Each structure stands twice: as structure tokens, then as C-alpha cells.
Amino acid sequence: MNEIKVAIAGLGNCASSLIQGIEYYKNIDDNSGFIPGIMHNYFGNYRIKDIKIVAAFDVNKNKVGKDLSEAIFTEPNCTLKFCEVPKTGIKVQKGHLLDGLGENLKKIVPVDPHQREENVANILRERNVDILINYLPTGSMKASEFYAEQALIAGCGFINAIPELIASNPEWGLKFKNQGLPLAGDDIKSQIGATIVNRVLIDMCHKRGVKVEESYQLNLAGNTDFLNFLEPEREKSKLRCKNEALQSQIPYKSSIGVALNYIESQKDNKICYISLKGINFGGAPVTIDLKMSVEDSPNSAGIMVDAIRAMKIALDNGISGSLNDICAYYFKNPPEQHTDDEAYSMVEKFLSSYKILNS
């Protein structure tokens, strides 16, 4: 099979974990059975080692010009280092700032106005990029639209990993449809994160006859994502995505609450407290309290390796526009919300259909 050529906009913690993971899993024994951390060793006919990062864009002057292997560990990145990454030969190039940095991130992300912003579409074309991933900070709506447009100009698919509305916006879906290109997003779920665990609890209660009266989720972390959330305007889209992802699991209005707090000492470790209250048989109360601790960015990368391969399958088979089945399972704010069981079945159907097309 051909390799999957990927470009990244925003070389932060999530990109670091993705690039480390590609190296970490590249020598998997295909007959090794269950592999911790991976949902699909083969996604269609693609393996993780088929993913090749061929371009990366950032505005941090301390990352621009560095090899990917060095840039992914450059401050303010603070995620877990779980794999040594050898020199890649791929240098980070200056991206376009626009609204990519809020006031808090401007204090810790140095930008050199003398570094030249690159022509993104040209680079994507020159390197035959299949998929561009948007890993910019939450709240970067103008910058997200800019990179989506560059993907359209260059003729590659686009994955929107952040909460700004691209894949779930019908206008963008139609633009990619008309260009014959796939689109996925918005706001990537974690493998085992606050949203997916909370959704499972809400869905379980609903299916077992418990009325969910309220559910509250408190998230604490110390990475740049959470520092960014200290600004209400940049936090807004994240809260909307998380609330919609939870409320969509029940057919009635409930009191759903989400809070995001920055604790610098936590770095990329996220602690989540979930509390759910409901009404059981005979009006009896039921309360569920849960605490979870996860490394935030590897949790995201475990989803992204599937999303990338799904996008490549779509490209191979001429599937264009927003990929509703892929979006529903792997993202918090897809064009159409489904339960996770339904979305899982949709992904498996997508894979089986792909095998038929390529048999």
C-alpha cells in the first residue's frame, strides 16, 4: 500500500504524541494479537507505520527551523516523552498566525515577525500531502478556516482536531464535497477521556431506565490547552462541544455542566471528576462519582492514528465531504450525533465496505 503523507498545523503536545506514537508502533508484529493503546492495528489495509509526517507548520520561533524530532519536545510542550524520535529530515516551517494565539499563549509562545510565513498550499502540493491536520489552539477560528482553505487549494483532506466548527458546518462540508476531498472533525475525542467516559455513563443510565437529572464534569490540567481556556472567549467553543457531546446521549433536557481549570503543576496530566445524579426505580436516587487521571495528549493521538487512516481510505475510494460515520465515533462535535455503540458499528461498516471495494 502507499504511505499516507500527512502535514500538521500546530506542533504542540498532541502533535508530539502523534509523532512519538508513529515511531513507537512502527515495528509491531502483525501476528501479536491485542496491542495496548491501539484500537486497530490494521485500519483497512493501512498500519500506523504507513503514516508519514512530511510537513509541519508552527509560529513559535523556537520550533521554526528545527527538525520535527527536536521541535516536538520544545517548550511549552510538556507531554509525556514515551519514545525517542530519530531525525526526520523534516524542518518545521513558519505558519500563519491570524487568531492562533490568545493573550495567555502570547506570553509563553515567542513569535518572530522576521521569520517568513510560508505558502502553505504550495508546500502541501509539492510534498503530495494526503491529509492536513489542524492542531491549533482552541479559539483559532480564522486560522482554522485558513488552513482548511489551504487544504482545498492543495487538493488534500482536512482533519479538524479542535472545537472550531469546520466538519460540522454544512458550508465547509459542501466545499470539500465539491472538490472531491474528505473532511473530518470537529474536536477529537480521547480514547479514554472525560467526554467518552461521561457519555458512556449517561447512555448506560438512559438504556437501563435511570433518568439523568444532572451530570457535572470538572477537568484539571496544566498544558497550553488549559492555559488557553483561561480566556472565556477561547474556552467557549470547547465547552459547547463537550456539552453537546453529553446532552446528545439522552432525548430530554438535563442539567449538564462542564468546567475546565488550569493547574500548572499538572502539566499534560489531566484529572477529571465526574458526578452524575439520577432517578431510579420507584423514584429512588442514584449517584455516581468518578475520578480519572490520564495523560491528555497520548489519549488524543490514539484516536488520530485511526482518523488519519480512515481519511486515506476515503481518498482512495473517492469518498468526499464530511465523513459522518468517522466523525461520529472519533470526534465530539460531528455533523450528526450518535451513541458510541451506533458510531462504532458505523466505523466497522465503513471498514467492511472498504474491503469489498478493494477485494
N, C-alpha and C positions, 0 to 999 in steps of 0.2 A: 504493500500500500504506500501511497505518497505520504510524506511527512506533512504535518499541519503547521503552517507558518503563522505565527502569532506576533502581534505588536501590542504594547502596553502603554496606555496613557496614565501616568501617575505611579511612580515606582516606590510606593510606601510599604507598609507591613504586609498587606495582602499579596502584593506582587512578590515580596521577598519569600513568603511561604510557598507561593506557587512555583517559583523558580527553584527553590530548595527541593520541593517535592518532586519536580520533574527529574532532578538528579538522583534523589533518594530512591525512587521507584524504577529507575531505568533498567536495572538488571534483574527484574523479577523472573523467577522460574515460572513459565506458563502453566506448569502442572502442580503448582504449590498449593492449590486449593484456596481456602479463605485467607485473604491478605488483610491484616489490620490496617484500618484507615482508608480503605478503598471500597467503593460501592460496586464498581465494575472494573475488573482487570481489563477485559476486552469490552469496549463500547462499540458495538458493531464489529468491524474488523480492526479498530484502532486501539492501540495501547497507549499508556501515558508517555512512554519513551518516543512516541511519534510526534509529540508536541515539541516544536522548536521555537524559542523566542528569537525573533530576528530583528526587532526594533523596539526601542523604549524611549518615551518622552517624559521629561520632568522639568520643573522650573527651579529646583533647588540647585544653586550654583556649586554646591559641594558634591552633587551627584552627576551633573552635566559633564561629559567628557570622560567619565570613569567607565571601566568595564563593568558589565552587569554584576559580575561576581563580587565586585567591591562595593558598588553602589547600593546593593540591597541590604548591606549592613552599615550604611552610613546614617548617622543621626539626622533627624529624630527617630528613625526606625528603631524599634525596641522589641520586635517579636522574637520568639524562641529561635535560636540557631540550632537546628537539628541535623544539618547536613553541610559539609564543606562543598562549595561550588567552584570548580576549576575555571580558569579564564575562558571566557566565551568568545572573545574577539568582537563582541557587540558593545559599542560605546553608547552611553545614554546621550540623547540629543535634546536640545532645548525645545520645550513645548511652548504652547501659547497660554499665557496666564489668565486673561479675561477675569472672571469672578472666581478663579480656582482657589484663592486663599482668603479666608476671613481674617478679621483683626487679630484673633488669638494665634492663628497659624503664621501670620506675617512676622510675629515676634520670634519664632523659632525656625522658620524656613527662609534662609537668605536667598535673595534673588538678585542677580547681577544684570542690570539693564544693558550692559555692553555685550553680553552673550547673545548671539543672533538666534532669533526664533526660526526654526526650520520650516520648510514647506512640507507639511505632514503628508498630504495626499501624494506628492511626488515620491516621497520615501516609501510609502505603502506600495505604490505601483512598482517602483524599482526593485523592491525586495519580494515582490509577488506575495504579499501578505494575504492570507485567507481570512483572518479574523482580527479585529481591533477590540481590545478590552478597555473599558472605561473604569479606572480605579481612582478617579479624582475624589477629593474630599466632598462630603455631603454638602449640599447647598450650591454646588457649582453648576447651575442650570445653563448659563450661557456657554461655559466651557464644554459641558457635556453635549450640547447641541452642535457646537463647533466640531468636535471630534466625530460625532455621528455624521455630519455633513462631509467630513474628510473621508470617512469610510465609503459613503455613497459615490463621491468623486473618484476614489481609487478603485471601486468595484470589489469591496470586501465586506464580509459580515461584521456585525457590531454586537458586542455584549455589554450591556449597561449594568454594572455591578452595584451601582449606588441608587439612592431613592428618588432621584430626579426622574420625572415621567418621560420616558422615551418609548420603550416597547409597549407600554400600556396606553400610549397616546395614538389613537387611530390614524392621525395625520402622518406620524412617523412610520407607523406600520405600512401605510399605503405607499409612502415614498420608497421604502425598501422592497415592497411587493413589486412596484413598477420597474424597479431596477433589477429584479430577479435575484435579490440578495436576502439572506436570513437575518433576523433581528431577535435578540433575547434580552430579558430583563423583567422587572426592574427591582433592584435591591436584593442581592444574593442572600439566600438562606444559609445558615451554618448546618453542618452535618448534625451535630447535637448542640444546638444553641437555645437561647431563651425563647425565641419565637416558635421553633418546631416543637419543643417540649410543652410549651403552653398550649399550642394548638392541639396536640395530642390529648392533653388533659381535658380541654374543653370539648373536643369531639367525643372522647370516651364518655364524659358525663352526659352529653346530649343523647348518644346512642343507648345509654343504659338508664334513660328516663329521669336523670337528675337535671333540674332547671338550674342553669348557671346564673346566679344573681349578680355576682361581681367577680372580677379577676384582676389582680394587680401584679405588675411586674416591675422590679427595681433592678437596674443594671449598673454595675460599677466597674470602671476600668481606667487605666492611666495612659492609653495610647493617644496618638494625634486625633484619631476619630472622636474620642470622647472630649478631648480639649476643644475641638471644633464645635461640639454640641453645647458648649457653654454659651454660645451666641444663639438666642432664641430663634432668629430668622433662619439659621443654618440647621438648627435642630428640628425645625417644623416638619420638613419632608420625611425625616426618619420616623418621627412619632406617628405621622399619618400612615406610613407604610406598615408599621408594626401594629397599630390599632386596627387597620383594615384587615390585615392578615389574621388577626384574632377574632374580630367580630364576624368575619365571613363564615366561621365554622358553625354558627347557630342561626336559626331562622327567626330570631326575635332579638330585640334590643336588650343588651345587658350593660352593666357598668364595667367598662374595660378601661384600665389605666396603665400607662407605661411611663417610667421615669428613667432618665439617664444621668448619672453623676460621674464627674471626673475625680479620680483619686490617683494622683501622680505616681505614688509608690507601687500601684498595681501593675504599671506598665501594660503589656499586652494580655495579661491575665484578666479575664472578665469573671466577676462574681455576680450571679443572678439570684434574686429571691422572688419566688412566685407564690402568690396566695390566691386561692380560689374558694369561693363560698357558694353553696348551692342548697336546693331544697330536694330532699329525698322522699321516700315512701311515707305517706301519712303526714307530710309536712315537716318531717324530722330534718334538722340541719346537718350538713356535711361540710367540713373544712379541710382543705389540702394545703399544706405549707411545704415548700421545697426550696432547697439551696443547691446551686450548681456552680462549679468552678471549671472554667475551660480556658485554653489559650485561644484567643479570638481569631487570629489570622490563619493559622493552620486549619481551623474549623471551617473557614471560608474556602480555602484552597482545595479541600477535599471535594467540595461541590463544583468548583470551577473546572477541574480536570474532566468531569463529565460534560459540563456545559460546552466546553471547547470542542469536544469530540462530537457532540450532538450537532453543533453548528456545522462542522465539516461534513457530516453525513448529509445535512440539509443542502449544503453547497454541491456535493457530489450528485445529489438526486434532483436538483433544480427546485427545491422547496424554498419559497421566499416569503417575505413578510414576517410578522411576529409569530414565533413558533409557540402556539398556545399550550401544547402538551409539555414541552420542555420548560416553558416559563412557569406553568402551574406547579411543577414539582420542585424546581430549583430556585425560585425567586419569591420574595414576599408579596410583591405587588404586580402580579401578572395581568394580562389583558382580561382573563377570566379566572375567577377564584374557584377552586375545587377542594374537597377534602384531600388529605395527603394520601389516603388509600386510593382514591379515584385517580389522582395525579400520578401515583406510582404505576398504576395499570396503564395509564396513557403513555408513559415513557416506555414500558415494556412492549406495548403495541407498536410504538414508533420503531423500536429496535427490530421487532419481528417483521414489520413491513419493509424495513430497510433490507433485511436478509433476503426477503422474497425478491425485491427489486434487483439484488445483486447475486442471485443464485445462478 
